[in-house]
Amino acid sequence: MTMDTQIDLLKITNVHKRFGGLHALSGVNLEVKKGQIVGLIGPNGAGKTTCFNLITGLYTANSGNFYLNGKSYNPVAVDQVLKAGIARTFQNIRLFKEMSVLENVMVGRHVRTKAGFIGAILKTQSTMEEERKIKERAYELLQYVGIRSALADQKAKNLPYGDQRRLEIARALATEPLLLALDEPAAGMNQTEKNSLNTLLKKIQSDGTTILMIEHDVRLVMGLCDYIFVLDYGQVIAAGLPEQVRQNPAVIEAYLGHRKESV
Ligand SMILES: Nc1ncnc2c1ncn2[C@@H]1O[C@H](COP(=O)(O)OP(=O)(O)OP(=O)(O)O)[C@@H](O)[C@H]1O
């Protein structure tokens, strides 16, 4: 791989998040090296989504530091985080259901344009050319994630489930992220869909986008990730290469303690 895998693209240190008396995250440290696919795993309720919500500005940490591309950043607003270079998908798909497939991707693209979303709606003269380019790029991204362009004008809600997941990824990629954060991208997918997701994520990585993913499908995570962090009860209990994590007694214990799920 020609990418520099030594630099931390994302780093969070000593992050704490409480919900009332519940310590959802207690002193979490996590690094995502540039060019890698990093997995964030752990049993249900371990704090994975909370961690994503903090990184992407949906929640505010009680304390802790956040760094993106070597610079400190303060993830307090979702749109700022997006502009800074982190795009995400959600555990439960959050598309604009009534909008077309193509429009969903175009919305993502507007993060990086001068006119913005409002300008595009008003369709002023100066936005027309920009709009054409956005559309062109949106078609390219649909093709990139494997959605047939014949589906571009369908309402997003009418797409098959696997395609809706892919569409979320296309919309996130449209923002030109440095880091793509995926919350359970394979959830609800059948094996064929998982295989094509696997191929897509490898392609995204080799095209230069770093990926952080929460995923319960252990086989997918182990096969795809360069590095894995394991959370349990709001703390990182293990971190390492997939084979190291798989054999870690604390990880095996955490999974067996919570439910019948093998690592
Ligand atoms: N908004 C909230 N208000 C109160 N408690 C919350 C909130 N969000 C998360 N929690 C609690 O924080 C803990 C961590 O939850 P989180 O969703 O981050 O876990 P997770 O590892 O993503 O789990 P799963 O794999 O089931 O999605 C849980 O005990 C959860 O109930």
The ligand as an SDF file (V2000), in Angstrom:
LIG
                    3D

 31 33  0  0  0  0  0  0  0  0999 V2000
  -29.1580    9.3410   24.4670 N   0  0  0  0  0  0  0  0  0  0  0  0
  -28.9500    8.4700   25.4670 C   0  0  0  0  0  0  0  0  0  0  0  0
  -29.5280    8.6480   26.6760 N   0  0  0  0  0  0  0  0  0  0  0  0
  -29.3140    7.7810   27.6770 C   0  0  0  0  0  0  0  0  0  0  0  0
  -28.5330    6.6970   27.5900 N   0  0  0  0  0  0  0  0  0  0  0  0
  -27.9360    6.4660   26.4010 C   0  0  0  0  0  0  0  0  0  0  0  0
  -28.1060    7.3310   25.2840 C   0  0  0  0  0  0  0  0  0  0  0  0
  -27.3920    6.8440   24.2390 N   0  0  0  0  0  0  0  0  0  0  0  0
  -26.8030    5.7260   24.6930 C   0  0  0  0  0  0  0  0  0  0  0  0
  -27.1190    5.4860   25.9790 N   0  0  0  0  0  0  0  0  0  0  0  0
  -26.6400    4.3950   26.8270 C   0  0  0  0  0  0  0  0  0  0  0  0
  -25.2330    4.3710   26.7350 O   0  0  0  0  0  0  0  0  0  0  0  0
  -24.7540    3.0280   26.6810 C   0  0  0  0  0  0  0  0  0  0  0  0
  -23.9700    2.8360   25.4060 C   0  0  0  0  0  0  0  0  0  0  0  0
  -24.8850    2.7940   24.3150 O   0  0  0  0  0  0  0  0  0  0  0  0
  -24.4140    2.7410   22.7970 P   0  0  0  0  0  0  0  0  0  0  0  0
  -25.6340    2.8590   21.9420 O   0  0  0  0  0  0  0  0  0  0  0  0
  -23.3280    3.6940   22.5720 O   0  0  0  0  0  0  0  0  0  0  0  0
  -23.8360    1.2520   22.7130 O   0  0  0  0  0  0  0  0  0  0  0  0
  -23.4330    0.4200   21.4320 P   0  0  0  0  0  0  0  0  0  0  0  0
  -22.1180   -0.2200   21.7460 O   0  0  0  0  0  0  0  0  0  0  0  0
  -23.5000    1.2300   20.2190 O   0  0  0  0  0  0  0  0  0  0  0  0
  -24.5590   -0.7050   21.4210 O   0  0  0  0  0  0  0  0  0  0  0  0
  -25.2570   -1.4810   20.1740 P   0  0  0  0  0  0  0  0  0  0  0  0
  -24.2400   -2.4010   19.6370 O   0  0  0  0  0  0  0  0  0  0  0  0
  -26.3880   -2.2040   20.8500 O   0  0  0  0  0  0  0  0  0  0  0  0
  -25.7190   -0.4520   19.1930 O   0  0  0  0  0  0  0  0  0  0  0  0
  -25.9670    2.1270   26.7870 C   0  0  0  0  0  0  0  0  0  0  0  0
  -26.1230    1.7390   28.1380 O   0  0  0  0  0  0  0  0  0  0  0  0
  -27.1080    3.0120   26.3360 C   0  0  0  0  0  0  0  0  0  0  0  0
  -28.3180    2.6370   26.9260 O   0  0  0  0  0  0  0  0  0  0  0  0
  1  2  1  0
  2  3  1  0
  2  7  2  0
  3  4  2  0
  4  5  1  0
  5  6  2  0
  6  7  1  0
  6 10  1  0
  7  8  1  0
  8  9  2  0
  9 10  1  0
 10 11  1  0
 11 12  1  0
 11 30  1  0
 12 13  1  0
 13 14  1  0
 13 28  1  0
 14 15  1  0
 15 16  1  0
 16 17  2  0
 16 18  1  0
 16 19  1  0
 19 20  1  0
 20 21  2  0
 20 22  1  0
 20 23  1  0
 23 24  1  0
 24 25  2  0
 24 26  1  0
 24 27  1  0
 28 29  1  0
 28 30  1  0
 30 31  1  0
M  END
$$$$
